[in-house]
Amino acid sequence: MGRDITRLAPHFIPMDGAVGVCDPPDHTRMRRVVARAFTSRSLNRLRAYAQQVMDGLLDRMEEHGGPLDLVAHLNRPFPLAMVGALLGVPEEDRPRMARWTDTILSAARGREASERAKAEMADYFRRPPVRGVSGAGEDLRGALADAVGEGVLSPDEAVGLAVLVQIGGAHAVRNNSANMVYALLTHPAHLARLRAEPELVPQAVEELLRYIPHRNAVGLARIALEDVEVGGVLIRAGEPVYVSYLTANRDPDVFADPDRLDFDRVHNPHVSFGHGPHFCPASTLARMESEIMLRSLWGRFPGLRLAVAEHELAWERGALIRGPEKLPVTW
């Protein structure tokens, strides 16, 4: 912590002591609390809420009519509502969360703006949670508050976890889901097959997660704790190592014809959610959101298509997570 190493943004995004930059046993202790929010029972409760939110957003799209920006009308508000439900953030506070998240993750807005947004979000999560505001049952914020009361987490650790989940849940899923829609709109044969075989959606989501390079860079560094040799190269203790899982997802030694989008790919050990102790605990929720979105969007708008030429789309370049700035569609 606190070392000045090469990174995409001019600032260090996680809070001090955040779970993403901790080792066991502290990492294990903090992760165990977060895992309570992602049990099968909790996610089943969230699924009904997710479908309700999705149906409401599609209703508003239908009332608005095309063309419209799908990022603004669906890809942004849907995961924002889901992570808001998970963290007990009332609906009226969610736009503020979105603004803070965008600023924290932006490499273009500078260190000062990012640190200020991170501090403001942290102050928000230091307030006592209001139980039952999510509409989806017990929430993670309540679990974090309980863990503080039990002495399992310090107040700062609980706040750091809330900030991490909020940022990841809102920003990453927003861009990943927009990327999935874009990939299907530009692969009409794949889209037609998915509509004809809806049971293929979970497998298709896995392949889309592998195929789409949703980061602009390689993410957090890993720091060698001791001298270690990898592939004939000596990495000395204290040196940073950057692991590109985007490259790993296109590894020809693991994936046959890796640059092809293949919905028949059954063996798919992609690392889009990471690997090992820091594997994303919310991966099941992210998958569920993606499946609900893909099923519901084309179920309601079977003629959905891009409203502009593909080359006219602009992509986010100043943020850590890659995605379209806007996705104009019509039907």
Disulfide bonds with the S-S distance in Angstrom:
none
